[in-house]
């Protein structure tokens, strides 16, 4: 779990093979750069009624409305550059980073609502141009938060294996569609496991796992805590400070794994998690919601300790049996000695006295 990107982060994409996922890098001051092989260009937001030197496109809009804005593209190279331009929906990757769907993948939100007059631009050496675009939100759009980006793309022949290299630079678009905002977060699929290790006299390690599910219509993060305890709350152990999950778009999920060290093997182990959902708006301000909790239980059997106890118990039983067997053997030997002595005495008493 890693804390990453702010809502105002700008995305830029590294050179990747065609059909690879778009990598995202936050760039300062709303400017993203791509360089290499005499081709260098940058993108930034236009300065207009929405502000100057913006770090991204952040809008609040009602269904059925539209917004006109522009992307500024600058060619810093010595040759003209022909760039594809398109918009795409955003999503959170498995590593917790914000990304965009690859070109050609259908978009249903921001990527489908942003349109320019063309899908490519040619920028002369040393020139800077504006690429106007319009964002139109359908009248039946669901209220809530949406994220995407507008991207410039340069496809070049690769030097190895004939694979084209697609270099992309873009800026993030964050959108809140007006209406009822209903932020909601669920903690699902919670479980707890315990591993006692090989040392029978030491505690083990517990692992608490669960899934955070953004079931509302607003971008959410959260403040997390987790504890484990034995029966009746005995031997409680706190997981300590936990990293915040990434900002989750509506409908997204995030798997959380929490290690808890030095947990005694109490045969039964209970785990509980508490998450305070944090609503994040386009300006970056946050609002805490009521905590969401979940619990689970599992076995925490100290097998190595049980093995030691069983071995010790077996040794005790064996010792007792050997002691009893030895005592019985000694008693039998003593009884045999006494019987022999009595028989010898009787035999002597019957013998005739010597004349």
C-alpha positions in Angstrom: 0.0 0.0 0.0 1.6 3.2 -1.0 0.4 6.8 -0.9 0.7 8.4 -4.3 -0.6 11.0 -6.7 -2.6 14.0 -5.5 -5.9 14.9 -7.4 -4.0 17.7 -9.1 -1.1 15.5 -10.3 -0.3 15.8 -14.0 0.2 12.6 -15.9 3.0 12.0 -18.5 3.8 8.8 -20.2 7.1 7.1 -20.8 8.1 5.5 -24.1 6.5 2.1 -24.2 5.9 -0.6 -26.8 2.6 -0.3 -28.8 -0.3 -1.8 -26.8 1.6 -1.4 -23.5 -0.2 0.3 -20.7 0.4 4.0 -20.3 2.8 4.9 -17.5 2.0 8.0 -15.4 4.4 10.5 -14.0 3.5 13.6 -12.0 5.1 16.7 -13.5 5.5 20.1 -11.8 3.9 23.3 -13.0 1.6 21.6 -15.4 4.4 20.9 -17.9 5.4 17.4 -19.2 8.4 16.8 -21.4 9.4 14.1 -23.8 12.9 14.0 -25.3 15.0 11.7 -27.5 16.3 11.3 -31.0 15.9 15.0 -31.9 12.2 15.0 -30.9 11.3 17.1 -27.9 7.9 18.5 -27.0 6.0 19.5 -23.9 2.4 19.9 -22.9 0.7 22.2 -20.4 -2.7 23.6 -19.6 -3.8 26.8 -21.3 -4.1 30.1 -19.3 -7.7 31.2 -19.5 -10.8 31.8 -17.3 -10.0 28.6 -15.4 -6.7 29.9 -14.3 -3.0 30.1 -15.2 -0.3 27.6 -14.6 -2.8 24.9 -13.6 -1.4 21.5 -12.7 -4.4 19.8 -14.3 -7.9 20.2 -15.7 -10.3 20.3 -12.8 -14.0 20.9 -13.5 -17.3 21.0 -11.7 -20.1 20.7 -14.2 -23.8 19.8 -14.4 -25.2 17.1 -16.7 -26.0 18.4 -20.1 -23.4 21.2 -20.0 -20.1 21.7 -21.8 -16.8 23.3 -21.2 -14.3 24.7 -23.7 -10.6 24.6 -22.8 -7.2 24.0 -24.5 -4.0 22.0 -24.4 -0.8 23.9 -25.1 1.8 21.9 -27.1 5.3 23.2 -27.6 7.9 21.7 -30.0 11.4 22.2 -28.6 13.2 20.3 -31.3 14.7 21.2 -34.7 12.2 19.3 -36.8 8.4 19.4 -37.1 6.6 16.9 -35.0 3.3 15.2 -35.9 1.4 14.2 -32.8 -1.8 12.2 -32.3 -4.2 13.7 -29.8 -6.9 11.9 -27.9 -8.7 11.6 -24.6 -9.0 8.5 -22.5 -10.6 7.3 -19.3 -8.5 6.9 -16.2 -8.1 4.1 -13.7 -6.0 2.9 -10.7 -3.4 0.3 -11.5 -2.6 -2.7 -9.3 0.5 -0.8 -8.1 -1.7 2.1 -7.0 -0.8 4.6 -9.7 -3.2 6.6 -11.9 -3.2 5.5 -15.5 -5.1 5.8 -18.7 -6.6 3.1 -20.9 -4.6 2.5 -24.0 -5.4 4.1 -27.3 -8.2 2.2 -29.1 -9.8 1.1 -25.9 -13.4 2.4 -25.7 -13.9 5.0 -23.0 -17.3 5.7 -21.3 -16.5 8.7 -19.2 -14.1 11.6 -19.7 -12.4 9.9 -22.6 -15.8 9.8 -24.5 -16.9 13.3 -23.5 -13.8 15.2 -24.6 -13.5 16.1 -28.3 -11.2 18.2 -30.4 -11.5 19.4 -34.0 -8.9 16.9 -35.1 -7.1 13.8 -33.8 -3.6 15.0 -34.7 -1.5 18.2 -34.8 1.7 19.2 -36.5 3.9 21.5 -34.6 6.7 23.4 -36.4 10.2 23.5 -34.9 10.3 25.9 -31.9 6.6 26.6 -32.2 3.8 26.5 -29.6 0.2 25.8 -30.5 -3.1 25.6 -28.7 -5.2 22.5 -29.1 -8.8 23.5 -28.3 -11.2 20.8 -27.0 -14.7 20.7 -25.7 -15.9 18.5 -22.8 -19.6 17.8 -23.1 -21.3 15.9 -20.3 -24.4 13.9 -21.3 -27.7 15.0 -19.8 -28.2 11.6 -18.3 -24.7 11.3 -16.8 -24.6 9.9 -13.3 -23.5 12.5 -10.7 -20.1 12.0 -9.1 -16.4 12.0 -9.8 -14.7 11.0 -13.1 -11.0 11.0 -14.1 -9.2 10.8 -17.4 -6.7 12.6 -19.4 -5.9 14.3 -22.7 -2.8 12.8 -24.4 -0.4 13.6 -27.2 1.2 10.6 -28.8 4.2 10.1 -31.1 4.7 6.7 -32.7 8.2 5.9 -34.0 9.7 2.8 -35.5 11.6 0.7 -33.0 15.2 -0.2 -33.4 14.7 -3.7 -32.0 12.4 -6.5 -33.3 10.6 -4.1 -35.5 8.3 -3.0 -32.6 7.0 0.5 -32.8 7.5 2.8 -29.8 4.6 5.0 -28.7 5.7 8.0 -26.7 2.9 9.7 -24.9 2.6 12.9 -22.9 -0.7 14.0 -21.3 -2.4 15.9 -18.5 -5.0 14.6 -16.1 -8.6 15.7 -16.3 -10.6 15.5 -13.0 -14.4 16.0 -13.3 -17.2 16.2 -10.7 -20.7 16.0 -12.3 -23.3 17.8 -10.3 -26.1 16.0 -8.4 -26.3 14.0 -5.3 -22.9 13.1 -4.0 -23.0 9.7 -2.2 -19.5 8.7 -1.1 -19.4 5.2 0.3 -16.7 2.7 1.1 -17.0 -1.0 1.9 -14.5 -3.4 3.6 -15.0 -6.8 1.9 -13.5 -10.3 1.9 -11.7 -9.9 5.2 -9.6 -12.8 6.5 -6.8 -13.5 8.9 -4.0 -16.1 8.8 -1.3 -17.1 11.3 2.1 -18.7 10.9 3.9 -19.8 14.0 7.3 -20.5 12.5 9.8 -23.0 13.9 10.5 -21.5 17.3 8.0 -23.2 19.7 8.5 -20.6 22.4 8.1 -17.5 20.2 5.0 -15.8 18.8 4.0 -16.0 15.2 3.1 -13.6 12.4 -0.5 -12.9 11.6 -1.6 -11.6 8.2 -4.9 -9.6 7.9 -6.3 -9.2 4.4 -9.3 -7.4 3.0 -10.6 -5.5 0.0 -11.6 -1.8 0.0 -14.4 -1.2 -2.5 -15.5 2.3 -3.5 -19.2 1.7 -3.7 -20.1 5.4 -3.9 -19.8 8.0 -6.6 -16.9 10.1 -5.2 -13.1 9.6 -5.3 -12.0 8.1 -1.9 -8.9 7.3 0.0 -8.9 6.2 3.7 -7.2 6.1 7.1 -6.7 2.4 8.1 -6.1 0.5 11.3 -6.1 -3.2 12.2 -5.7 -5.3 15.3 -5.6 -9.0 16.2 -6.4 -10.7 19.5 -6.9 -14.1 21.0 -10.1 -15.3 22.8 -11.8 -12.8 25.0 -9.5 -10.1 23.6 -6.4 -11.5 25.2 -3.0 -10.8 23.8 -4.2 -8.0 21.5 -1.7 -6.8 18.9 -1.9 -3.6 16.9 -0.7 -3.5 13.3 0.7 0.0 13.9 0.6 2.8 11.4 -0.7 1.8 8.0 -0.2 3.5 4.6 -3.2 5.1 3.1 -4.7 3.3 0.1 -4.5 5.1 -3.3 -7.3 7.4 -4.4 -10.0 5.0 -5.7 -12.4 6.1 -8.4 -16.0 5.1 -8.1 -16.4 1.3 -8.5 -12.7 0.5 -8.0 -11.3 -1.9 -5.5 -8.0 -2.2 -3.7 -6.6 -5.3 -1.9 -4.9 -4.7 1.4 -2.5 -7.0 3.2 -1.5 -6.1 6.8 1.3 -8.0 8.6 1.2 -8.2 12.4 4.3 -9.4 14.1 4.8 -11.4 17.3 1.3 -12.7 17.8 1.0 -15.5 20.3 -0.5 -18.8 19.2 -3.8 -18.7 21.1 -5.5 -21.4 19.0 -8.2 -19.0 17.9 -7.5 -15.5 16.5 -9.8 -12.6 15.8 -9.0 -9.7 13.6 -10.7 -6.3 13.2 -10.1 -3.5 10.7 -11.4 0.1 10.8 -11.2 2.5 7.8 -12.1 6.1 7.9 -13.1 7.0 4.3 -11.7 10.3 3.1 -13.5 12.1 0.3 -11.2 14.1 -2.0 -12.5 16.8 -4.3 -10.9 18.3 -7.4 -9.2 21.1 -5.3 -7.5 18.5 -3.1 -9.5 19.3 0.0 -10.6 16.3 2.1 -13.6 15.3 4.2 -13.6 12.4 6.7 -16.6 10.1 6.8 -17.7 7.8 9.6 -15.5 4.8 10.1 -16.3 1.5 8.3 -15.4 -1.7 10.3 -15.1 -5.4 9.5 -13.9 -8.5 11.4 -12.8 -12.0 10.8 -11.4 -15.0 12.7 -9.1 -17.9 12.1 -7.0 -20.5 13.7 -3.7 -19.8 15.4 -2.5 -23.2 16.5 1.1 -23.3 17.8 1.9 -26.6 16.2 5.6 -26.6 17.1 4.7 -25.9 20.8 2.2 -28.7 20.7 4.8 -31.0 19.2 7.2 -30.1 22.0 4.4 -30.7 24.6 3.5 -34.0 22.9 7.2 -35.1 22.9 7.6 -34.1 26.6 4.3 -35.9 27.5 5.5 -39.0 25.6 8.8 -38.9 27.5 6.9 -38.5 30.8 4.7 -41.5 30.0 7.6 -43.5 28.9 9.5 -42.6 32.1 6.6 -43.6 34.2 6.2 -46.9 32.4 9.9 -47.7 32.6 9.8 -46.8 36.3 6.9 -49.1 36.9 8.5 -51.8 34.9 11.7 -51.5 36.8 9.8 -51.4 40.1 7.9 -54.5 39.1 11.1 -56.2 38.1 12.7 -55.4 41.3 9.7 -56.6 43.3 9.7 -59.8 41.4 13.4 -60.3 42.0 13.0 -59.6 45.7 10.0 -62.0 45.9 12.1 -64.6 44.2 15.0 -64.0 46.6 12.7 -64.3 49.6 11.1 -67.4 48.3 14.5 -69.0 47.6 15.6 -68.0 51.1 12.5 -69.5 52.7 12.8 -72.7 50.7 16.5 -73.0 51.7 15.6 -72.5 55.3 12.8 -75.1 55.2 15.2 -77.5 53.5 17.8 -77.0 56.2 15.2 -77.5 58.9 14.2 -80.9 57.6 17.7 -82.2 57.3 18.8 -84.8 60.1 21.0 -83.4 62.8 24.6 -84.5 62.5 25.7 -87.2 65.2 
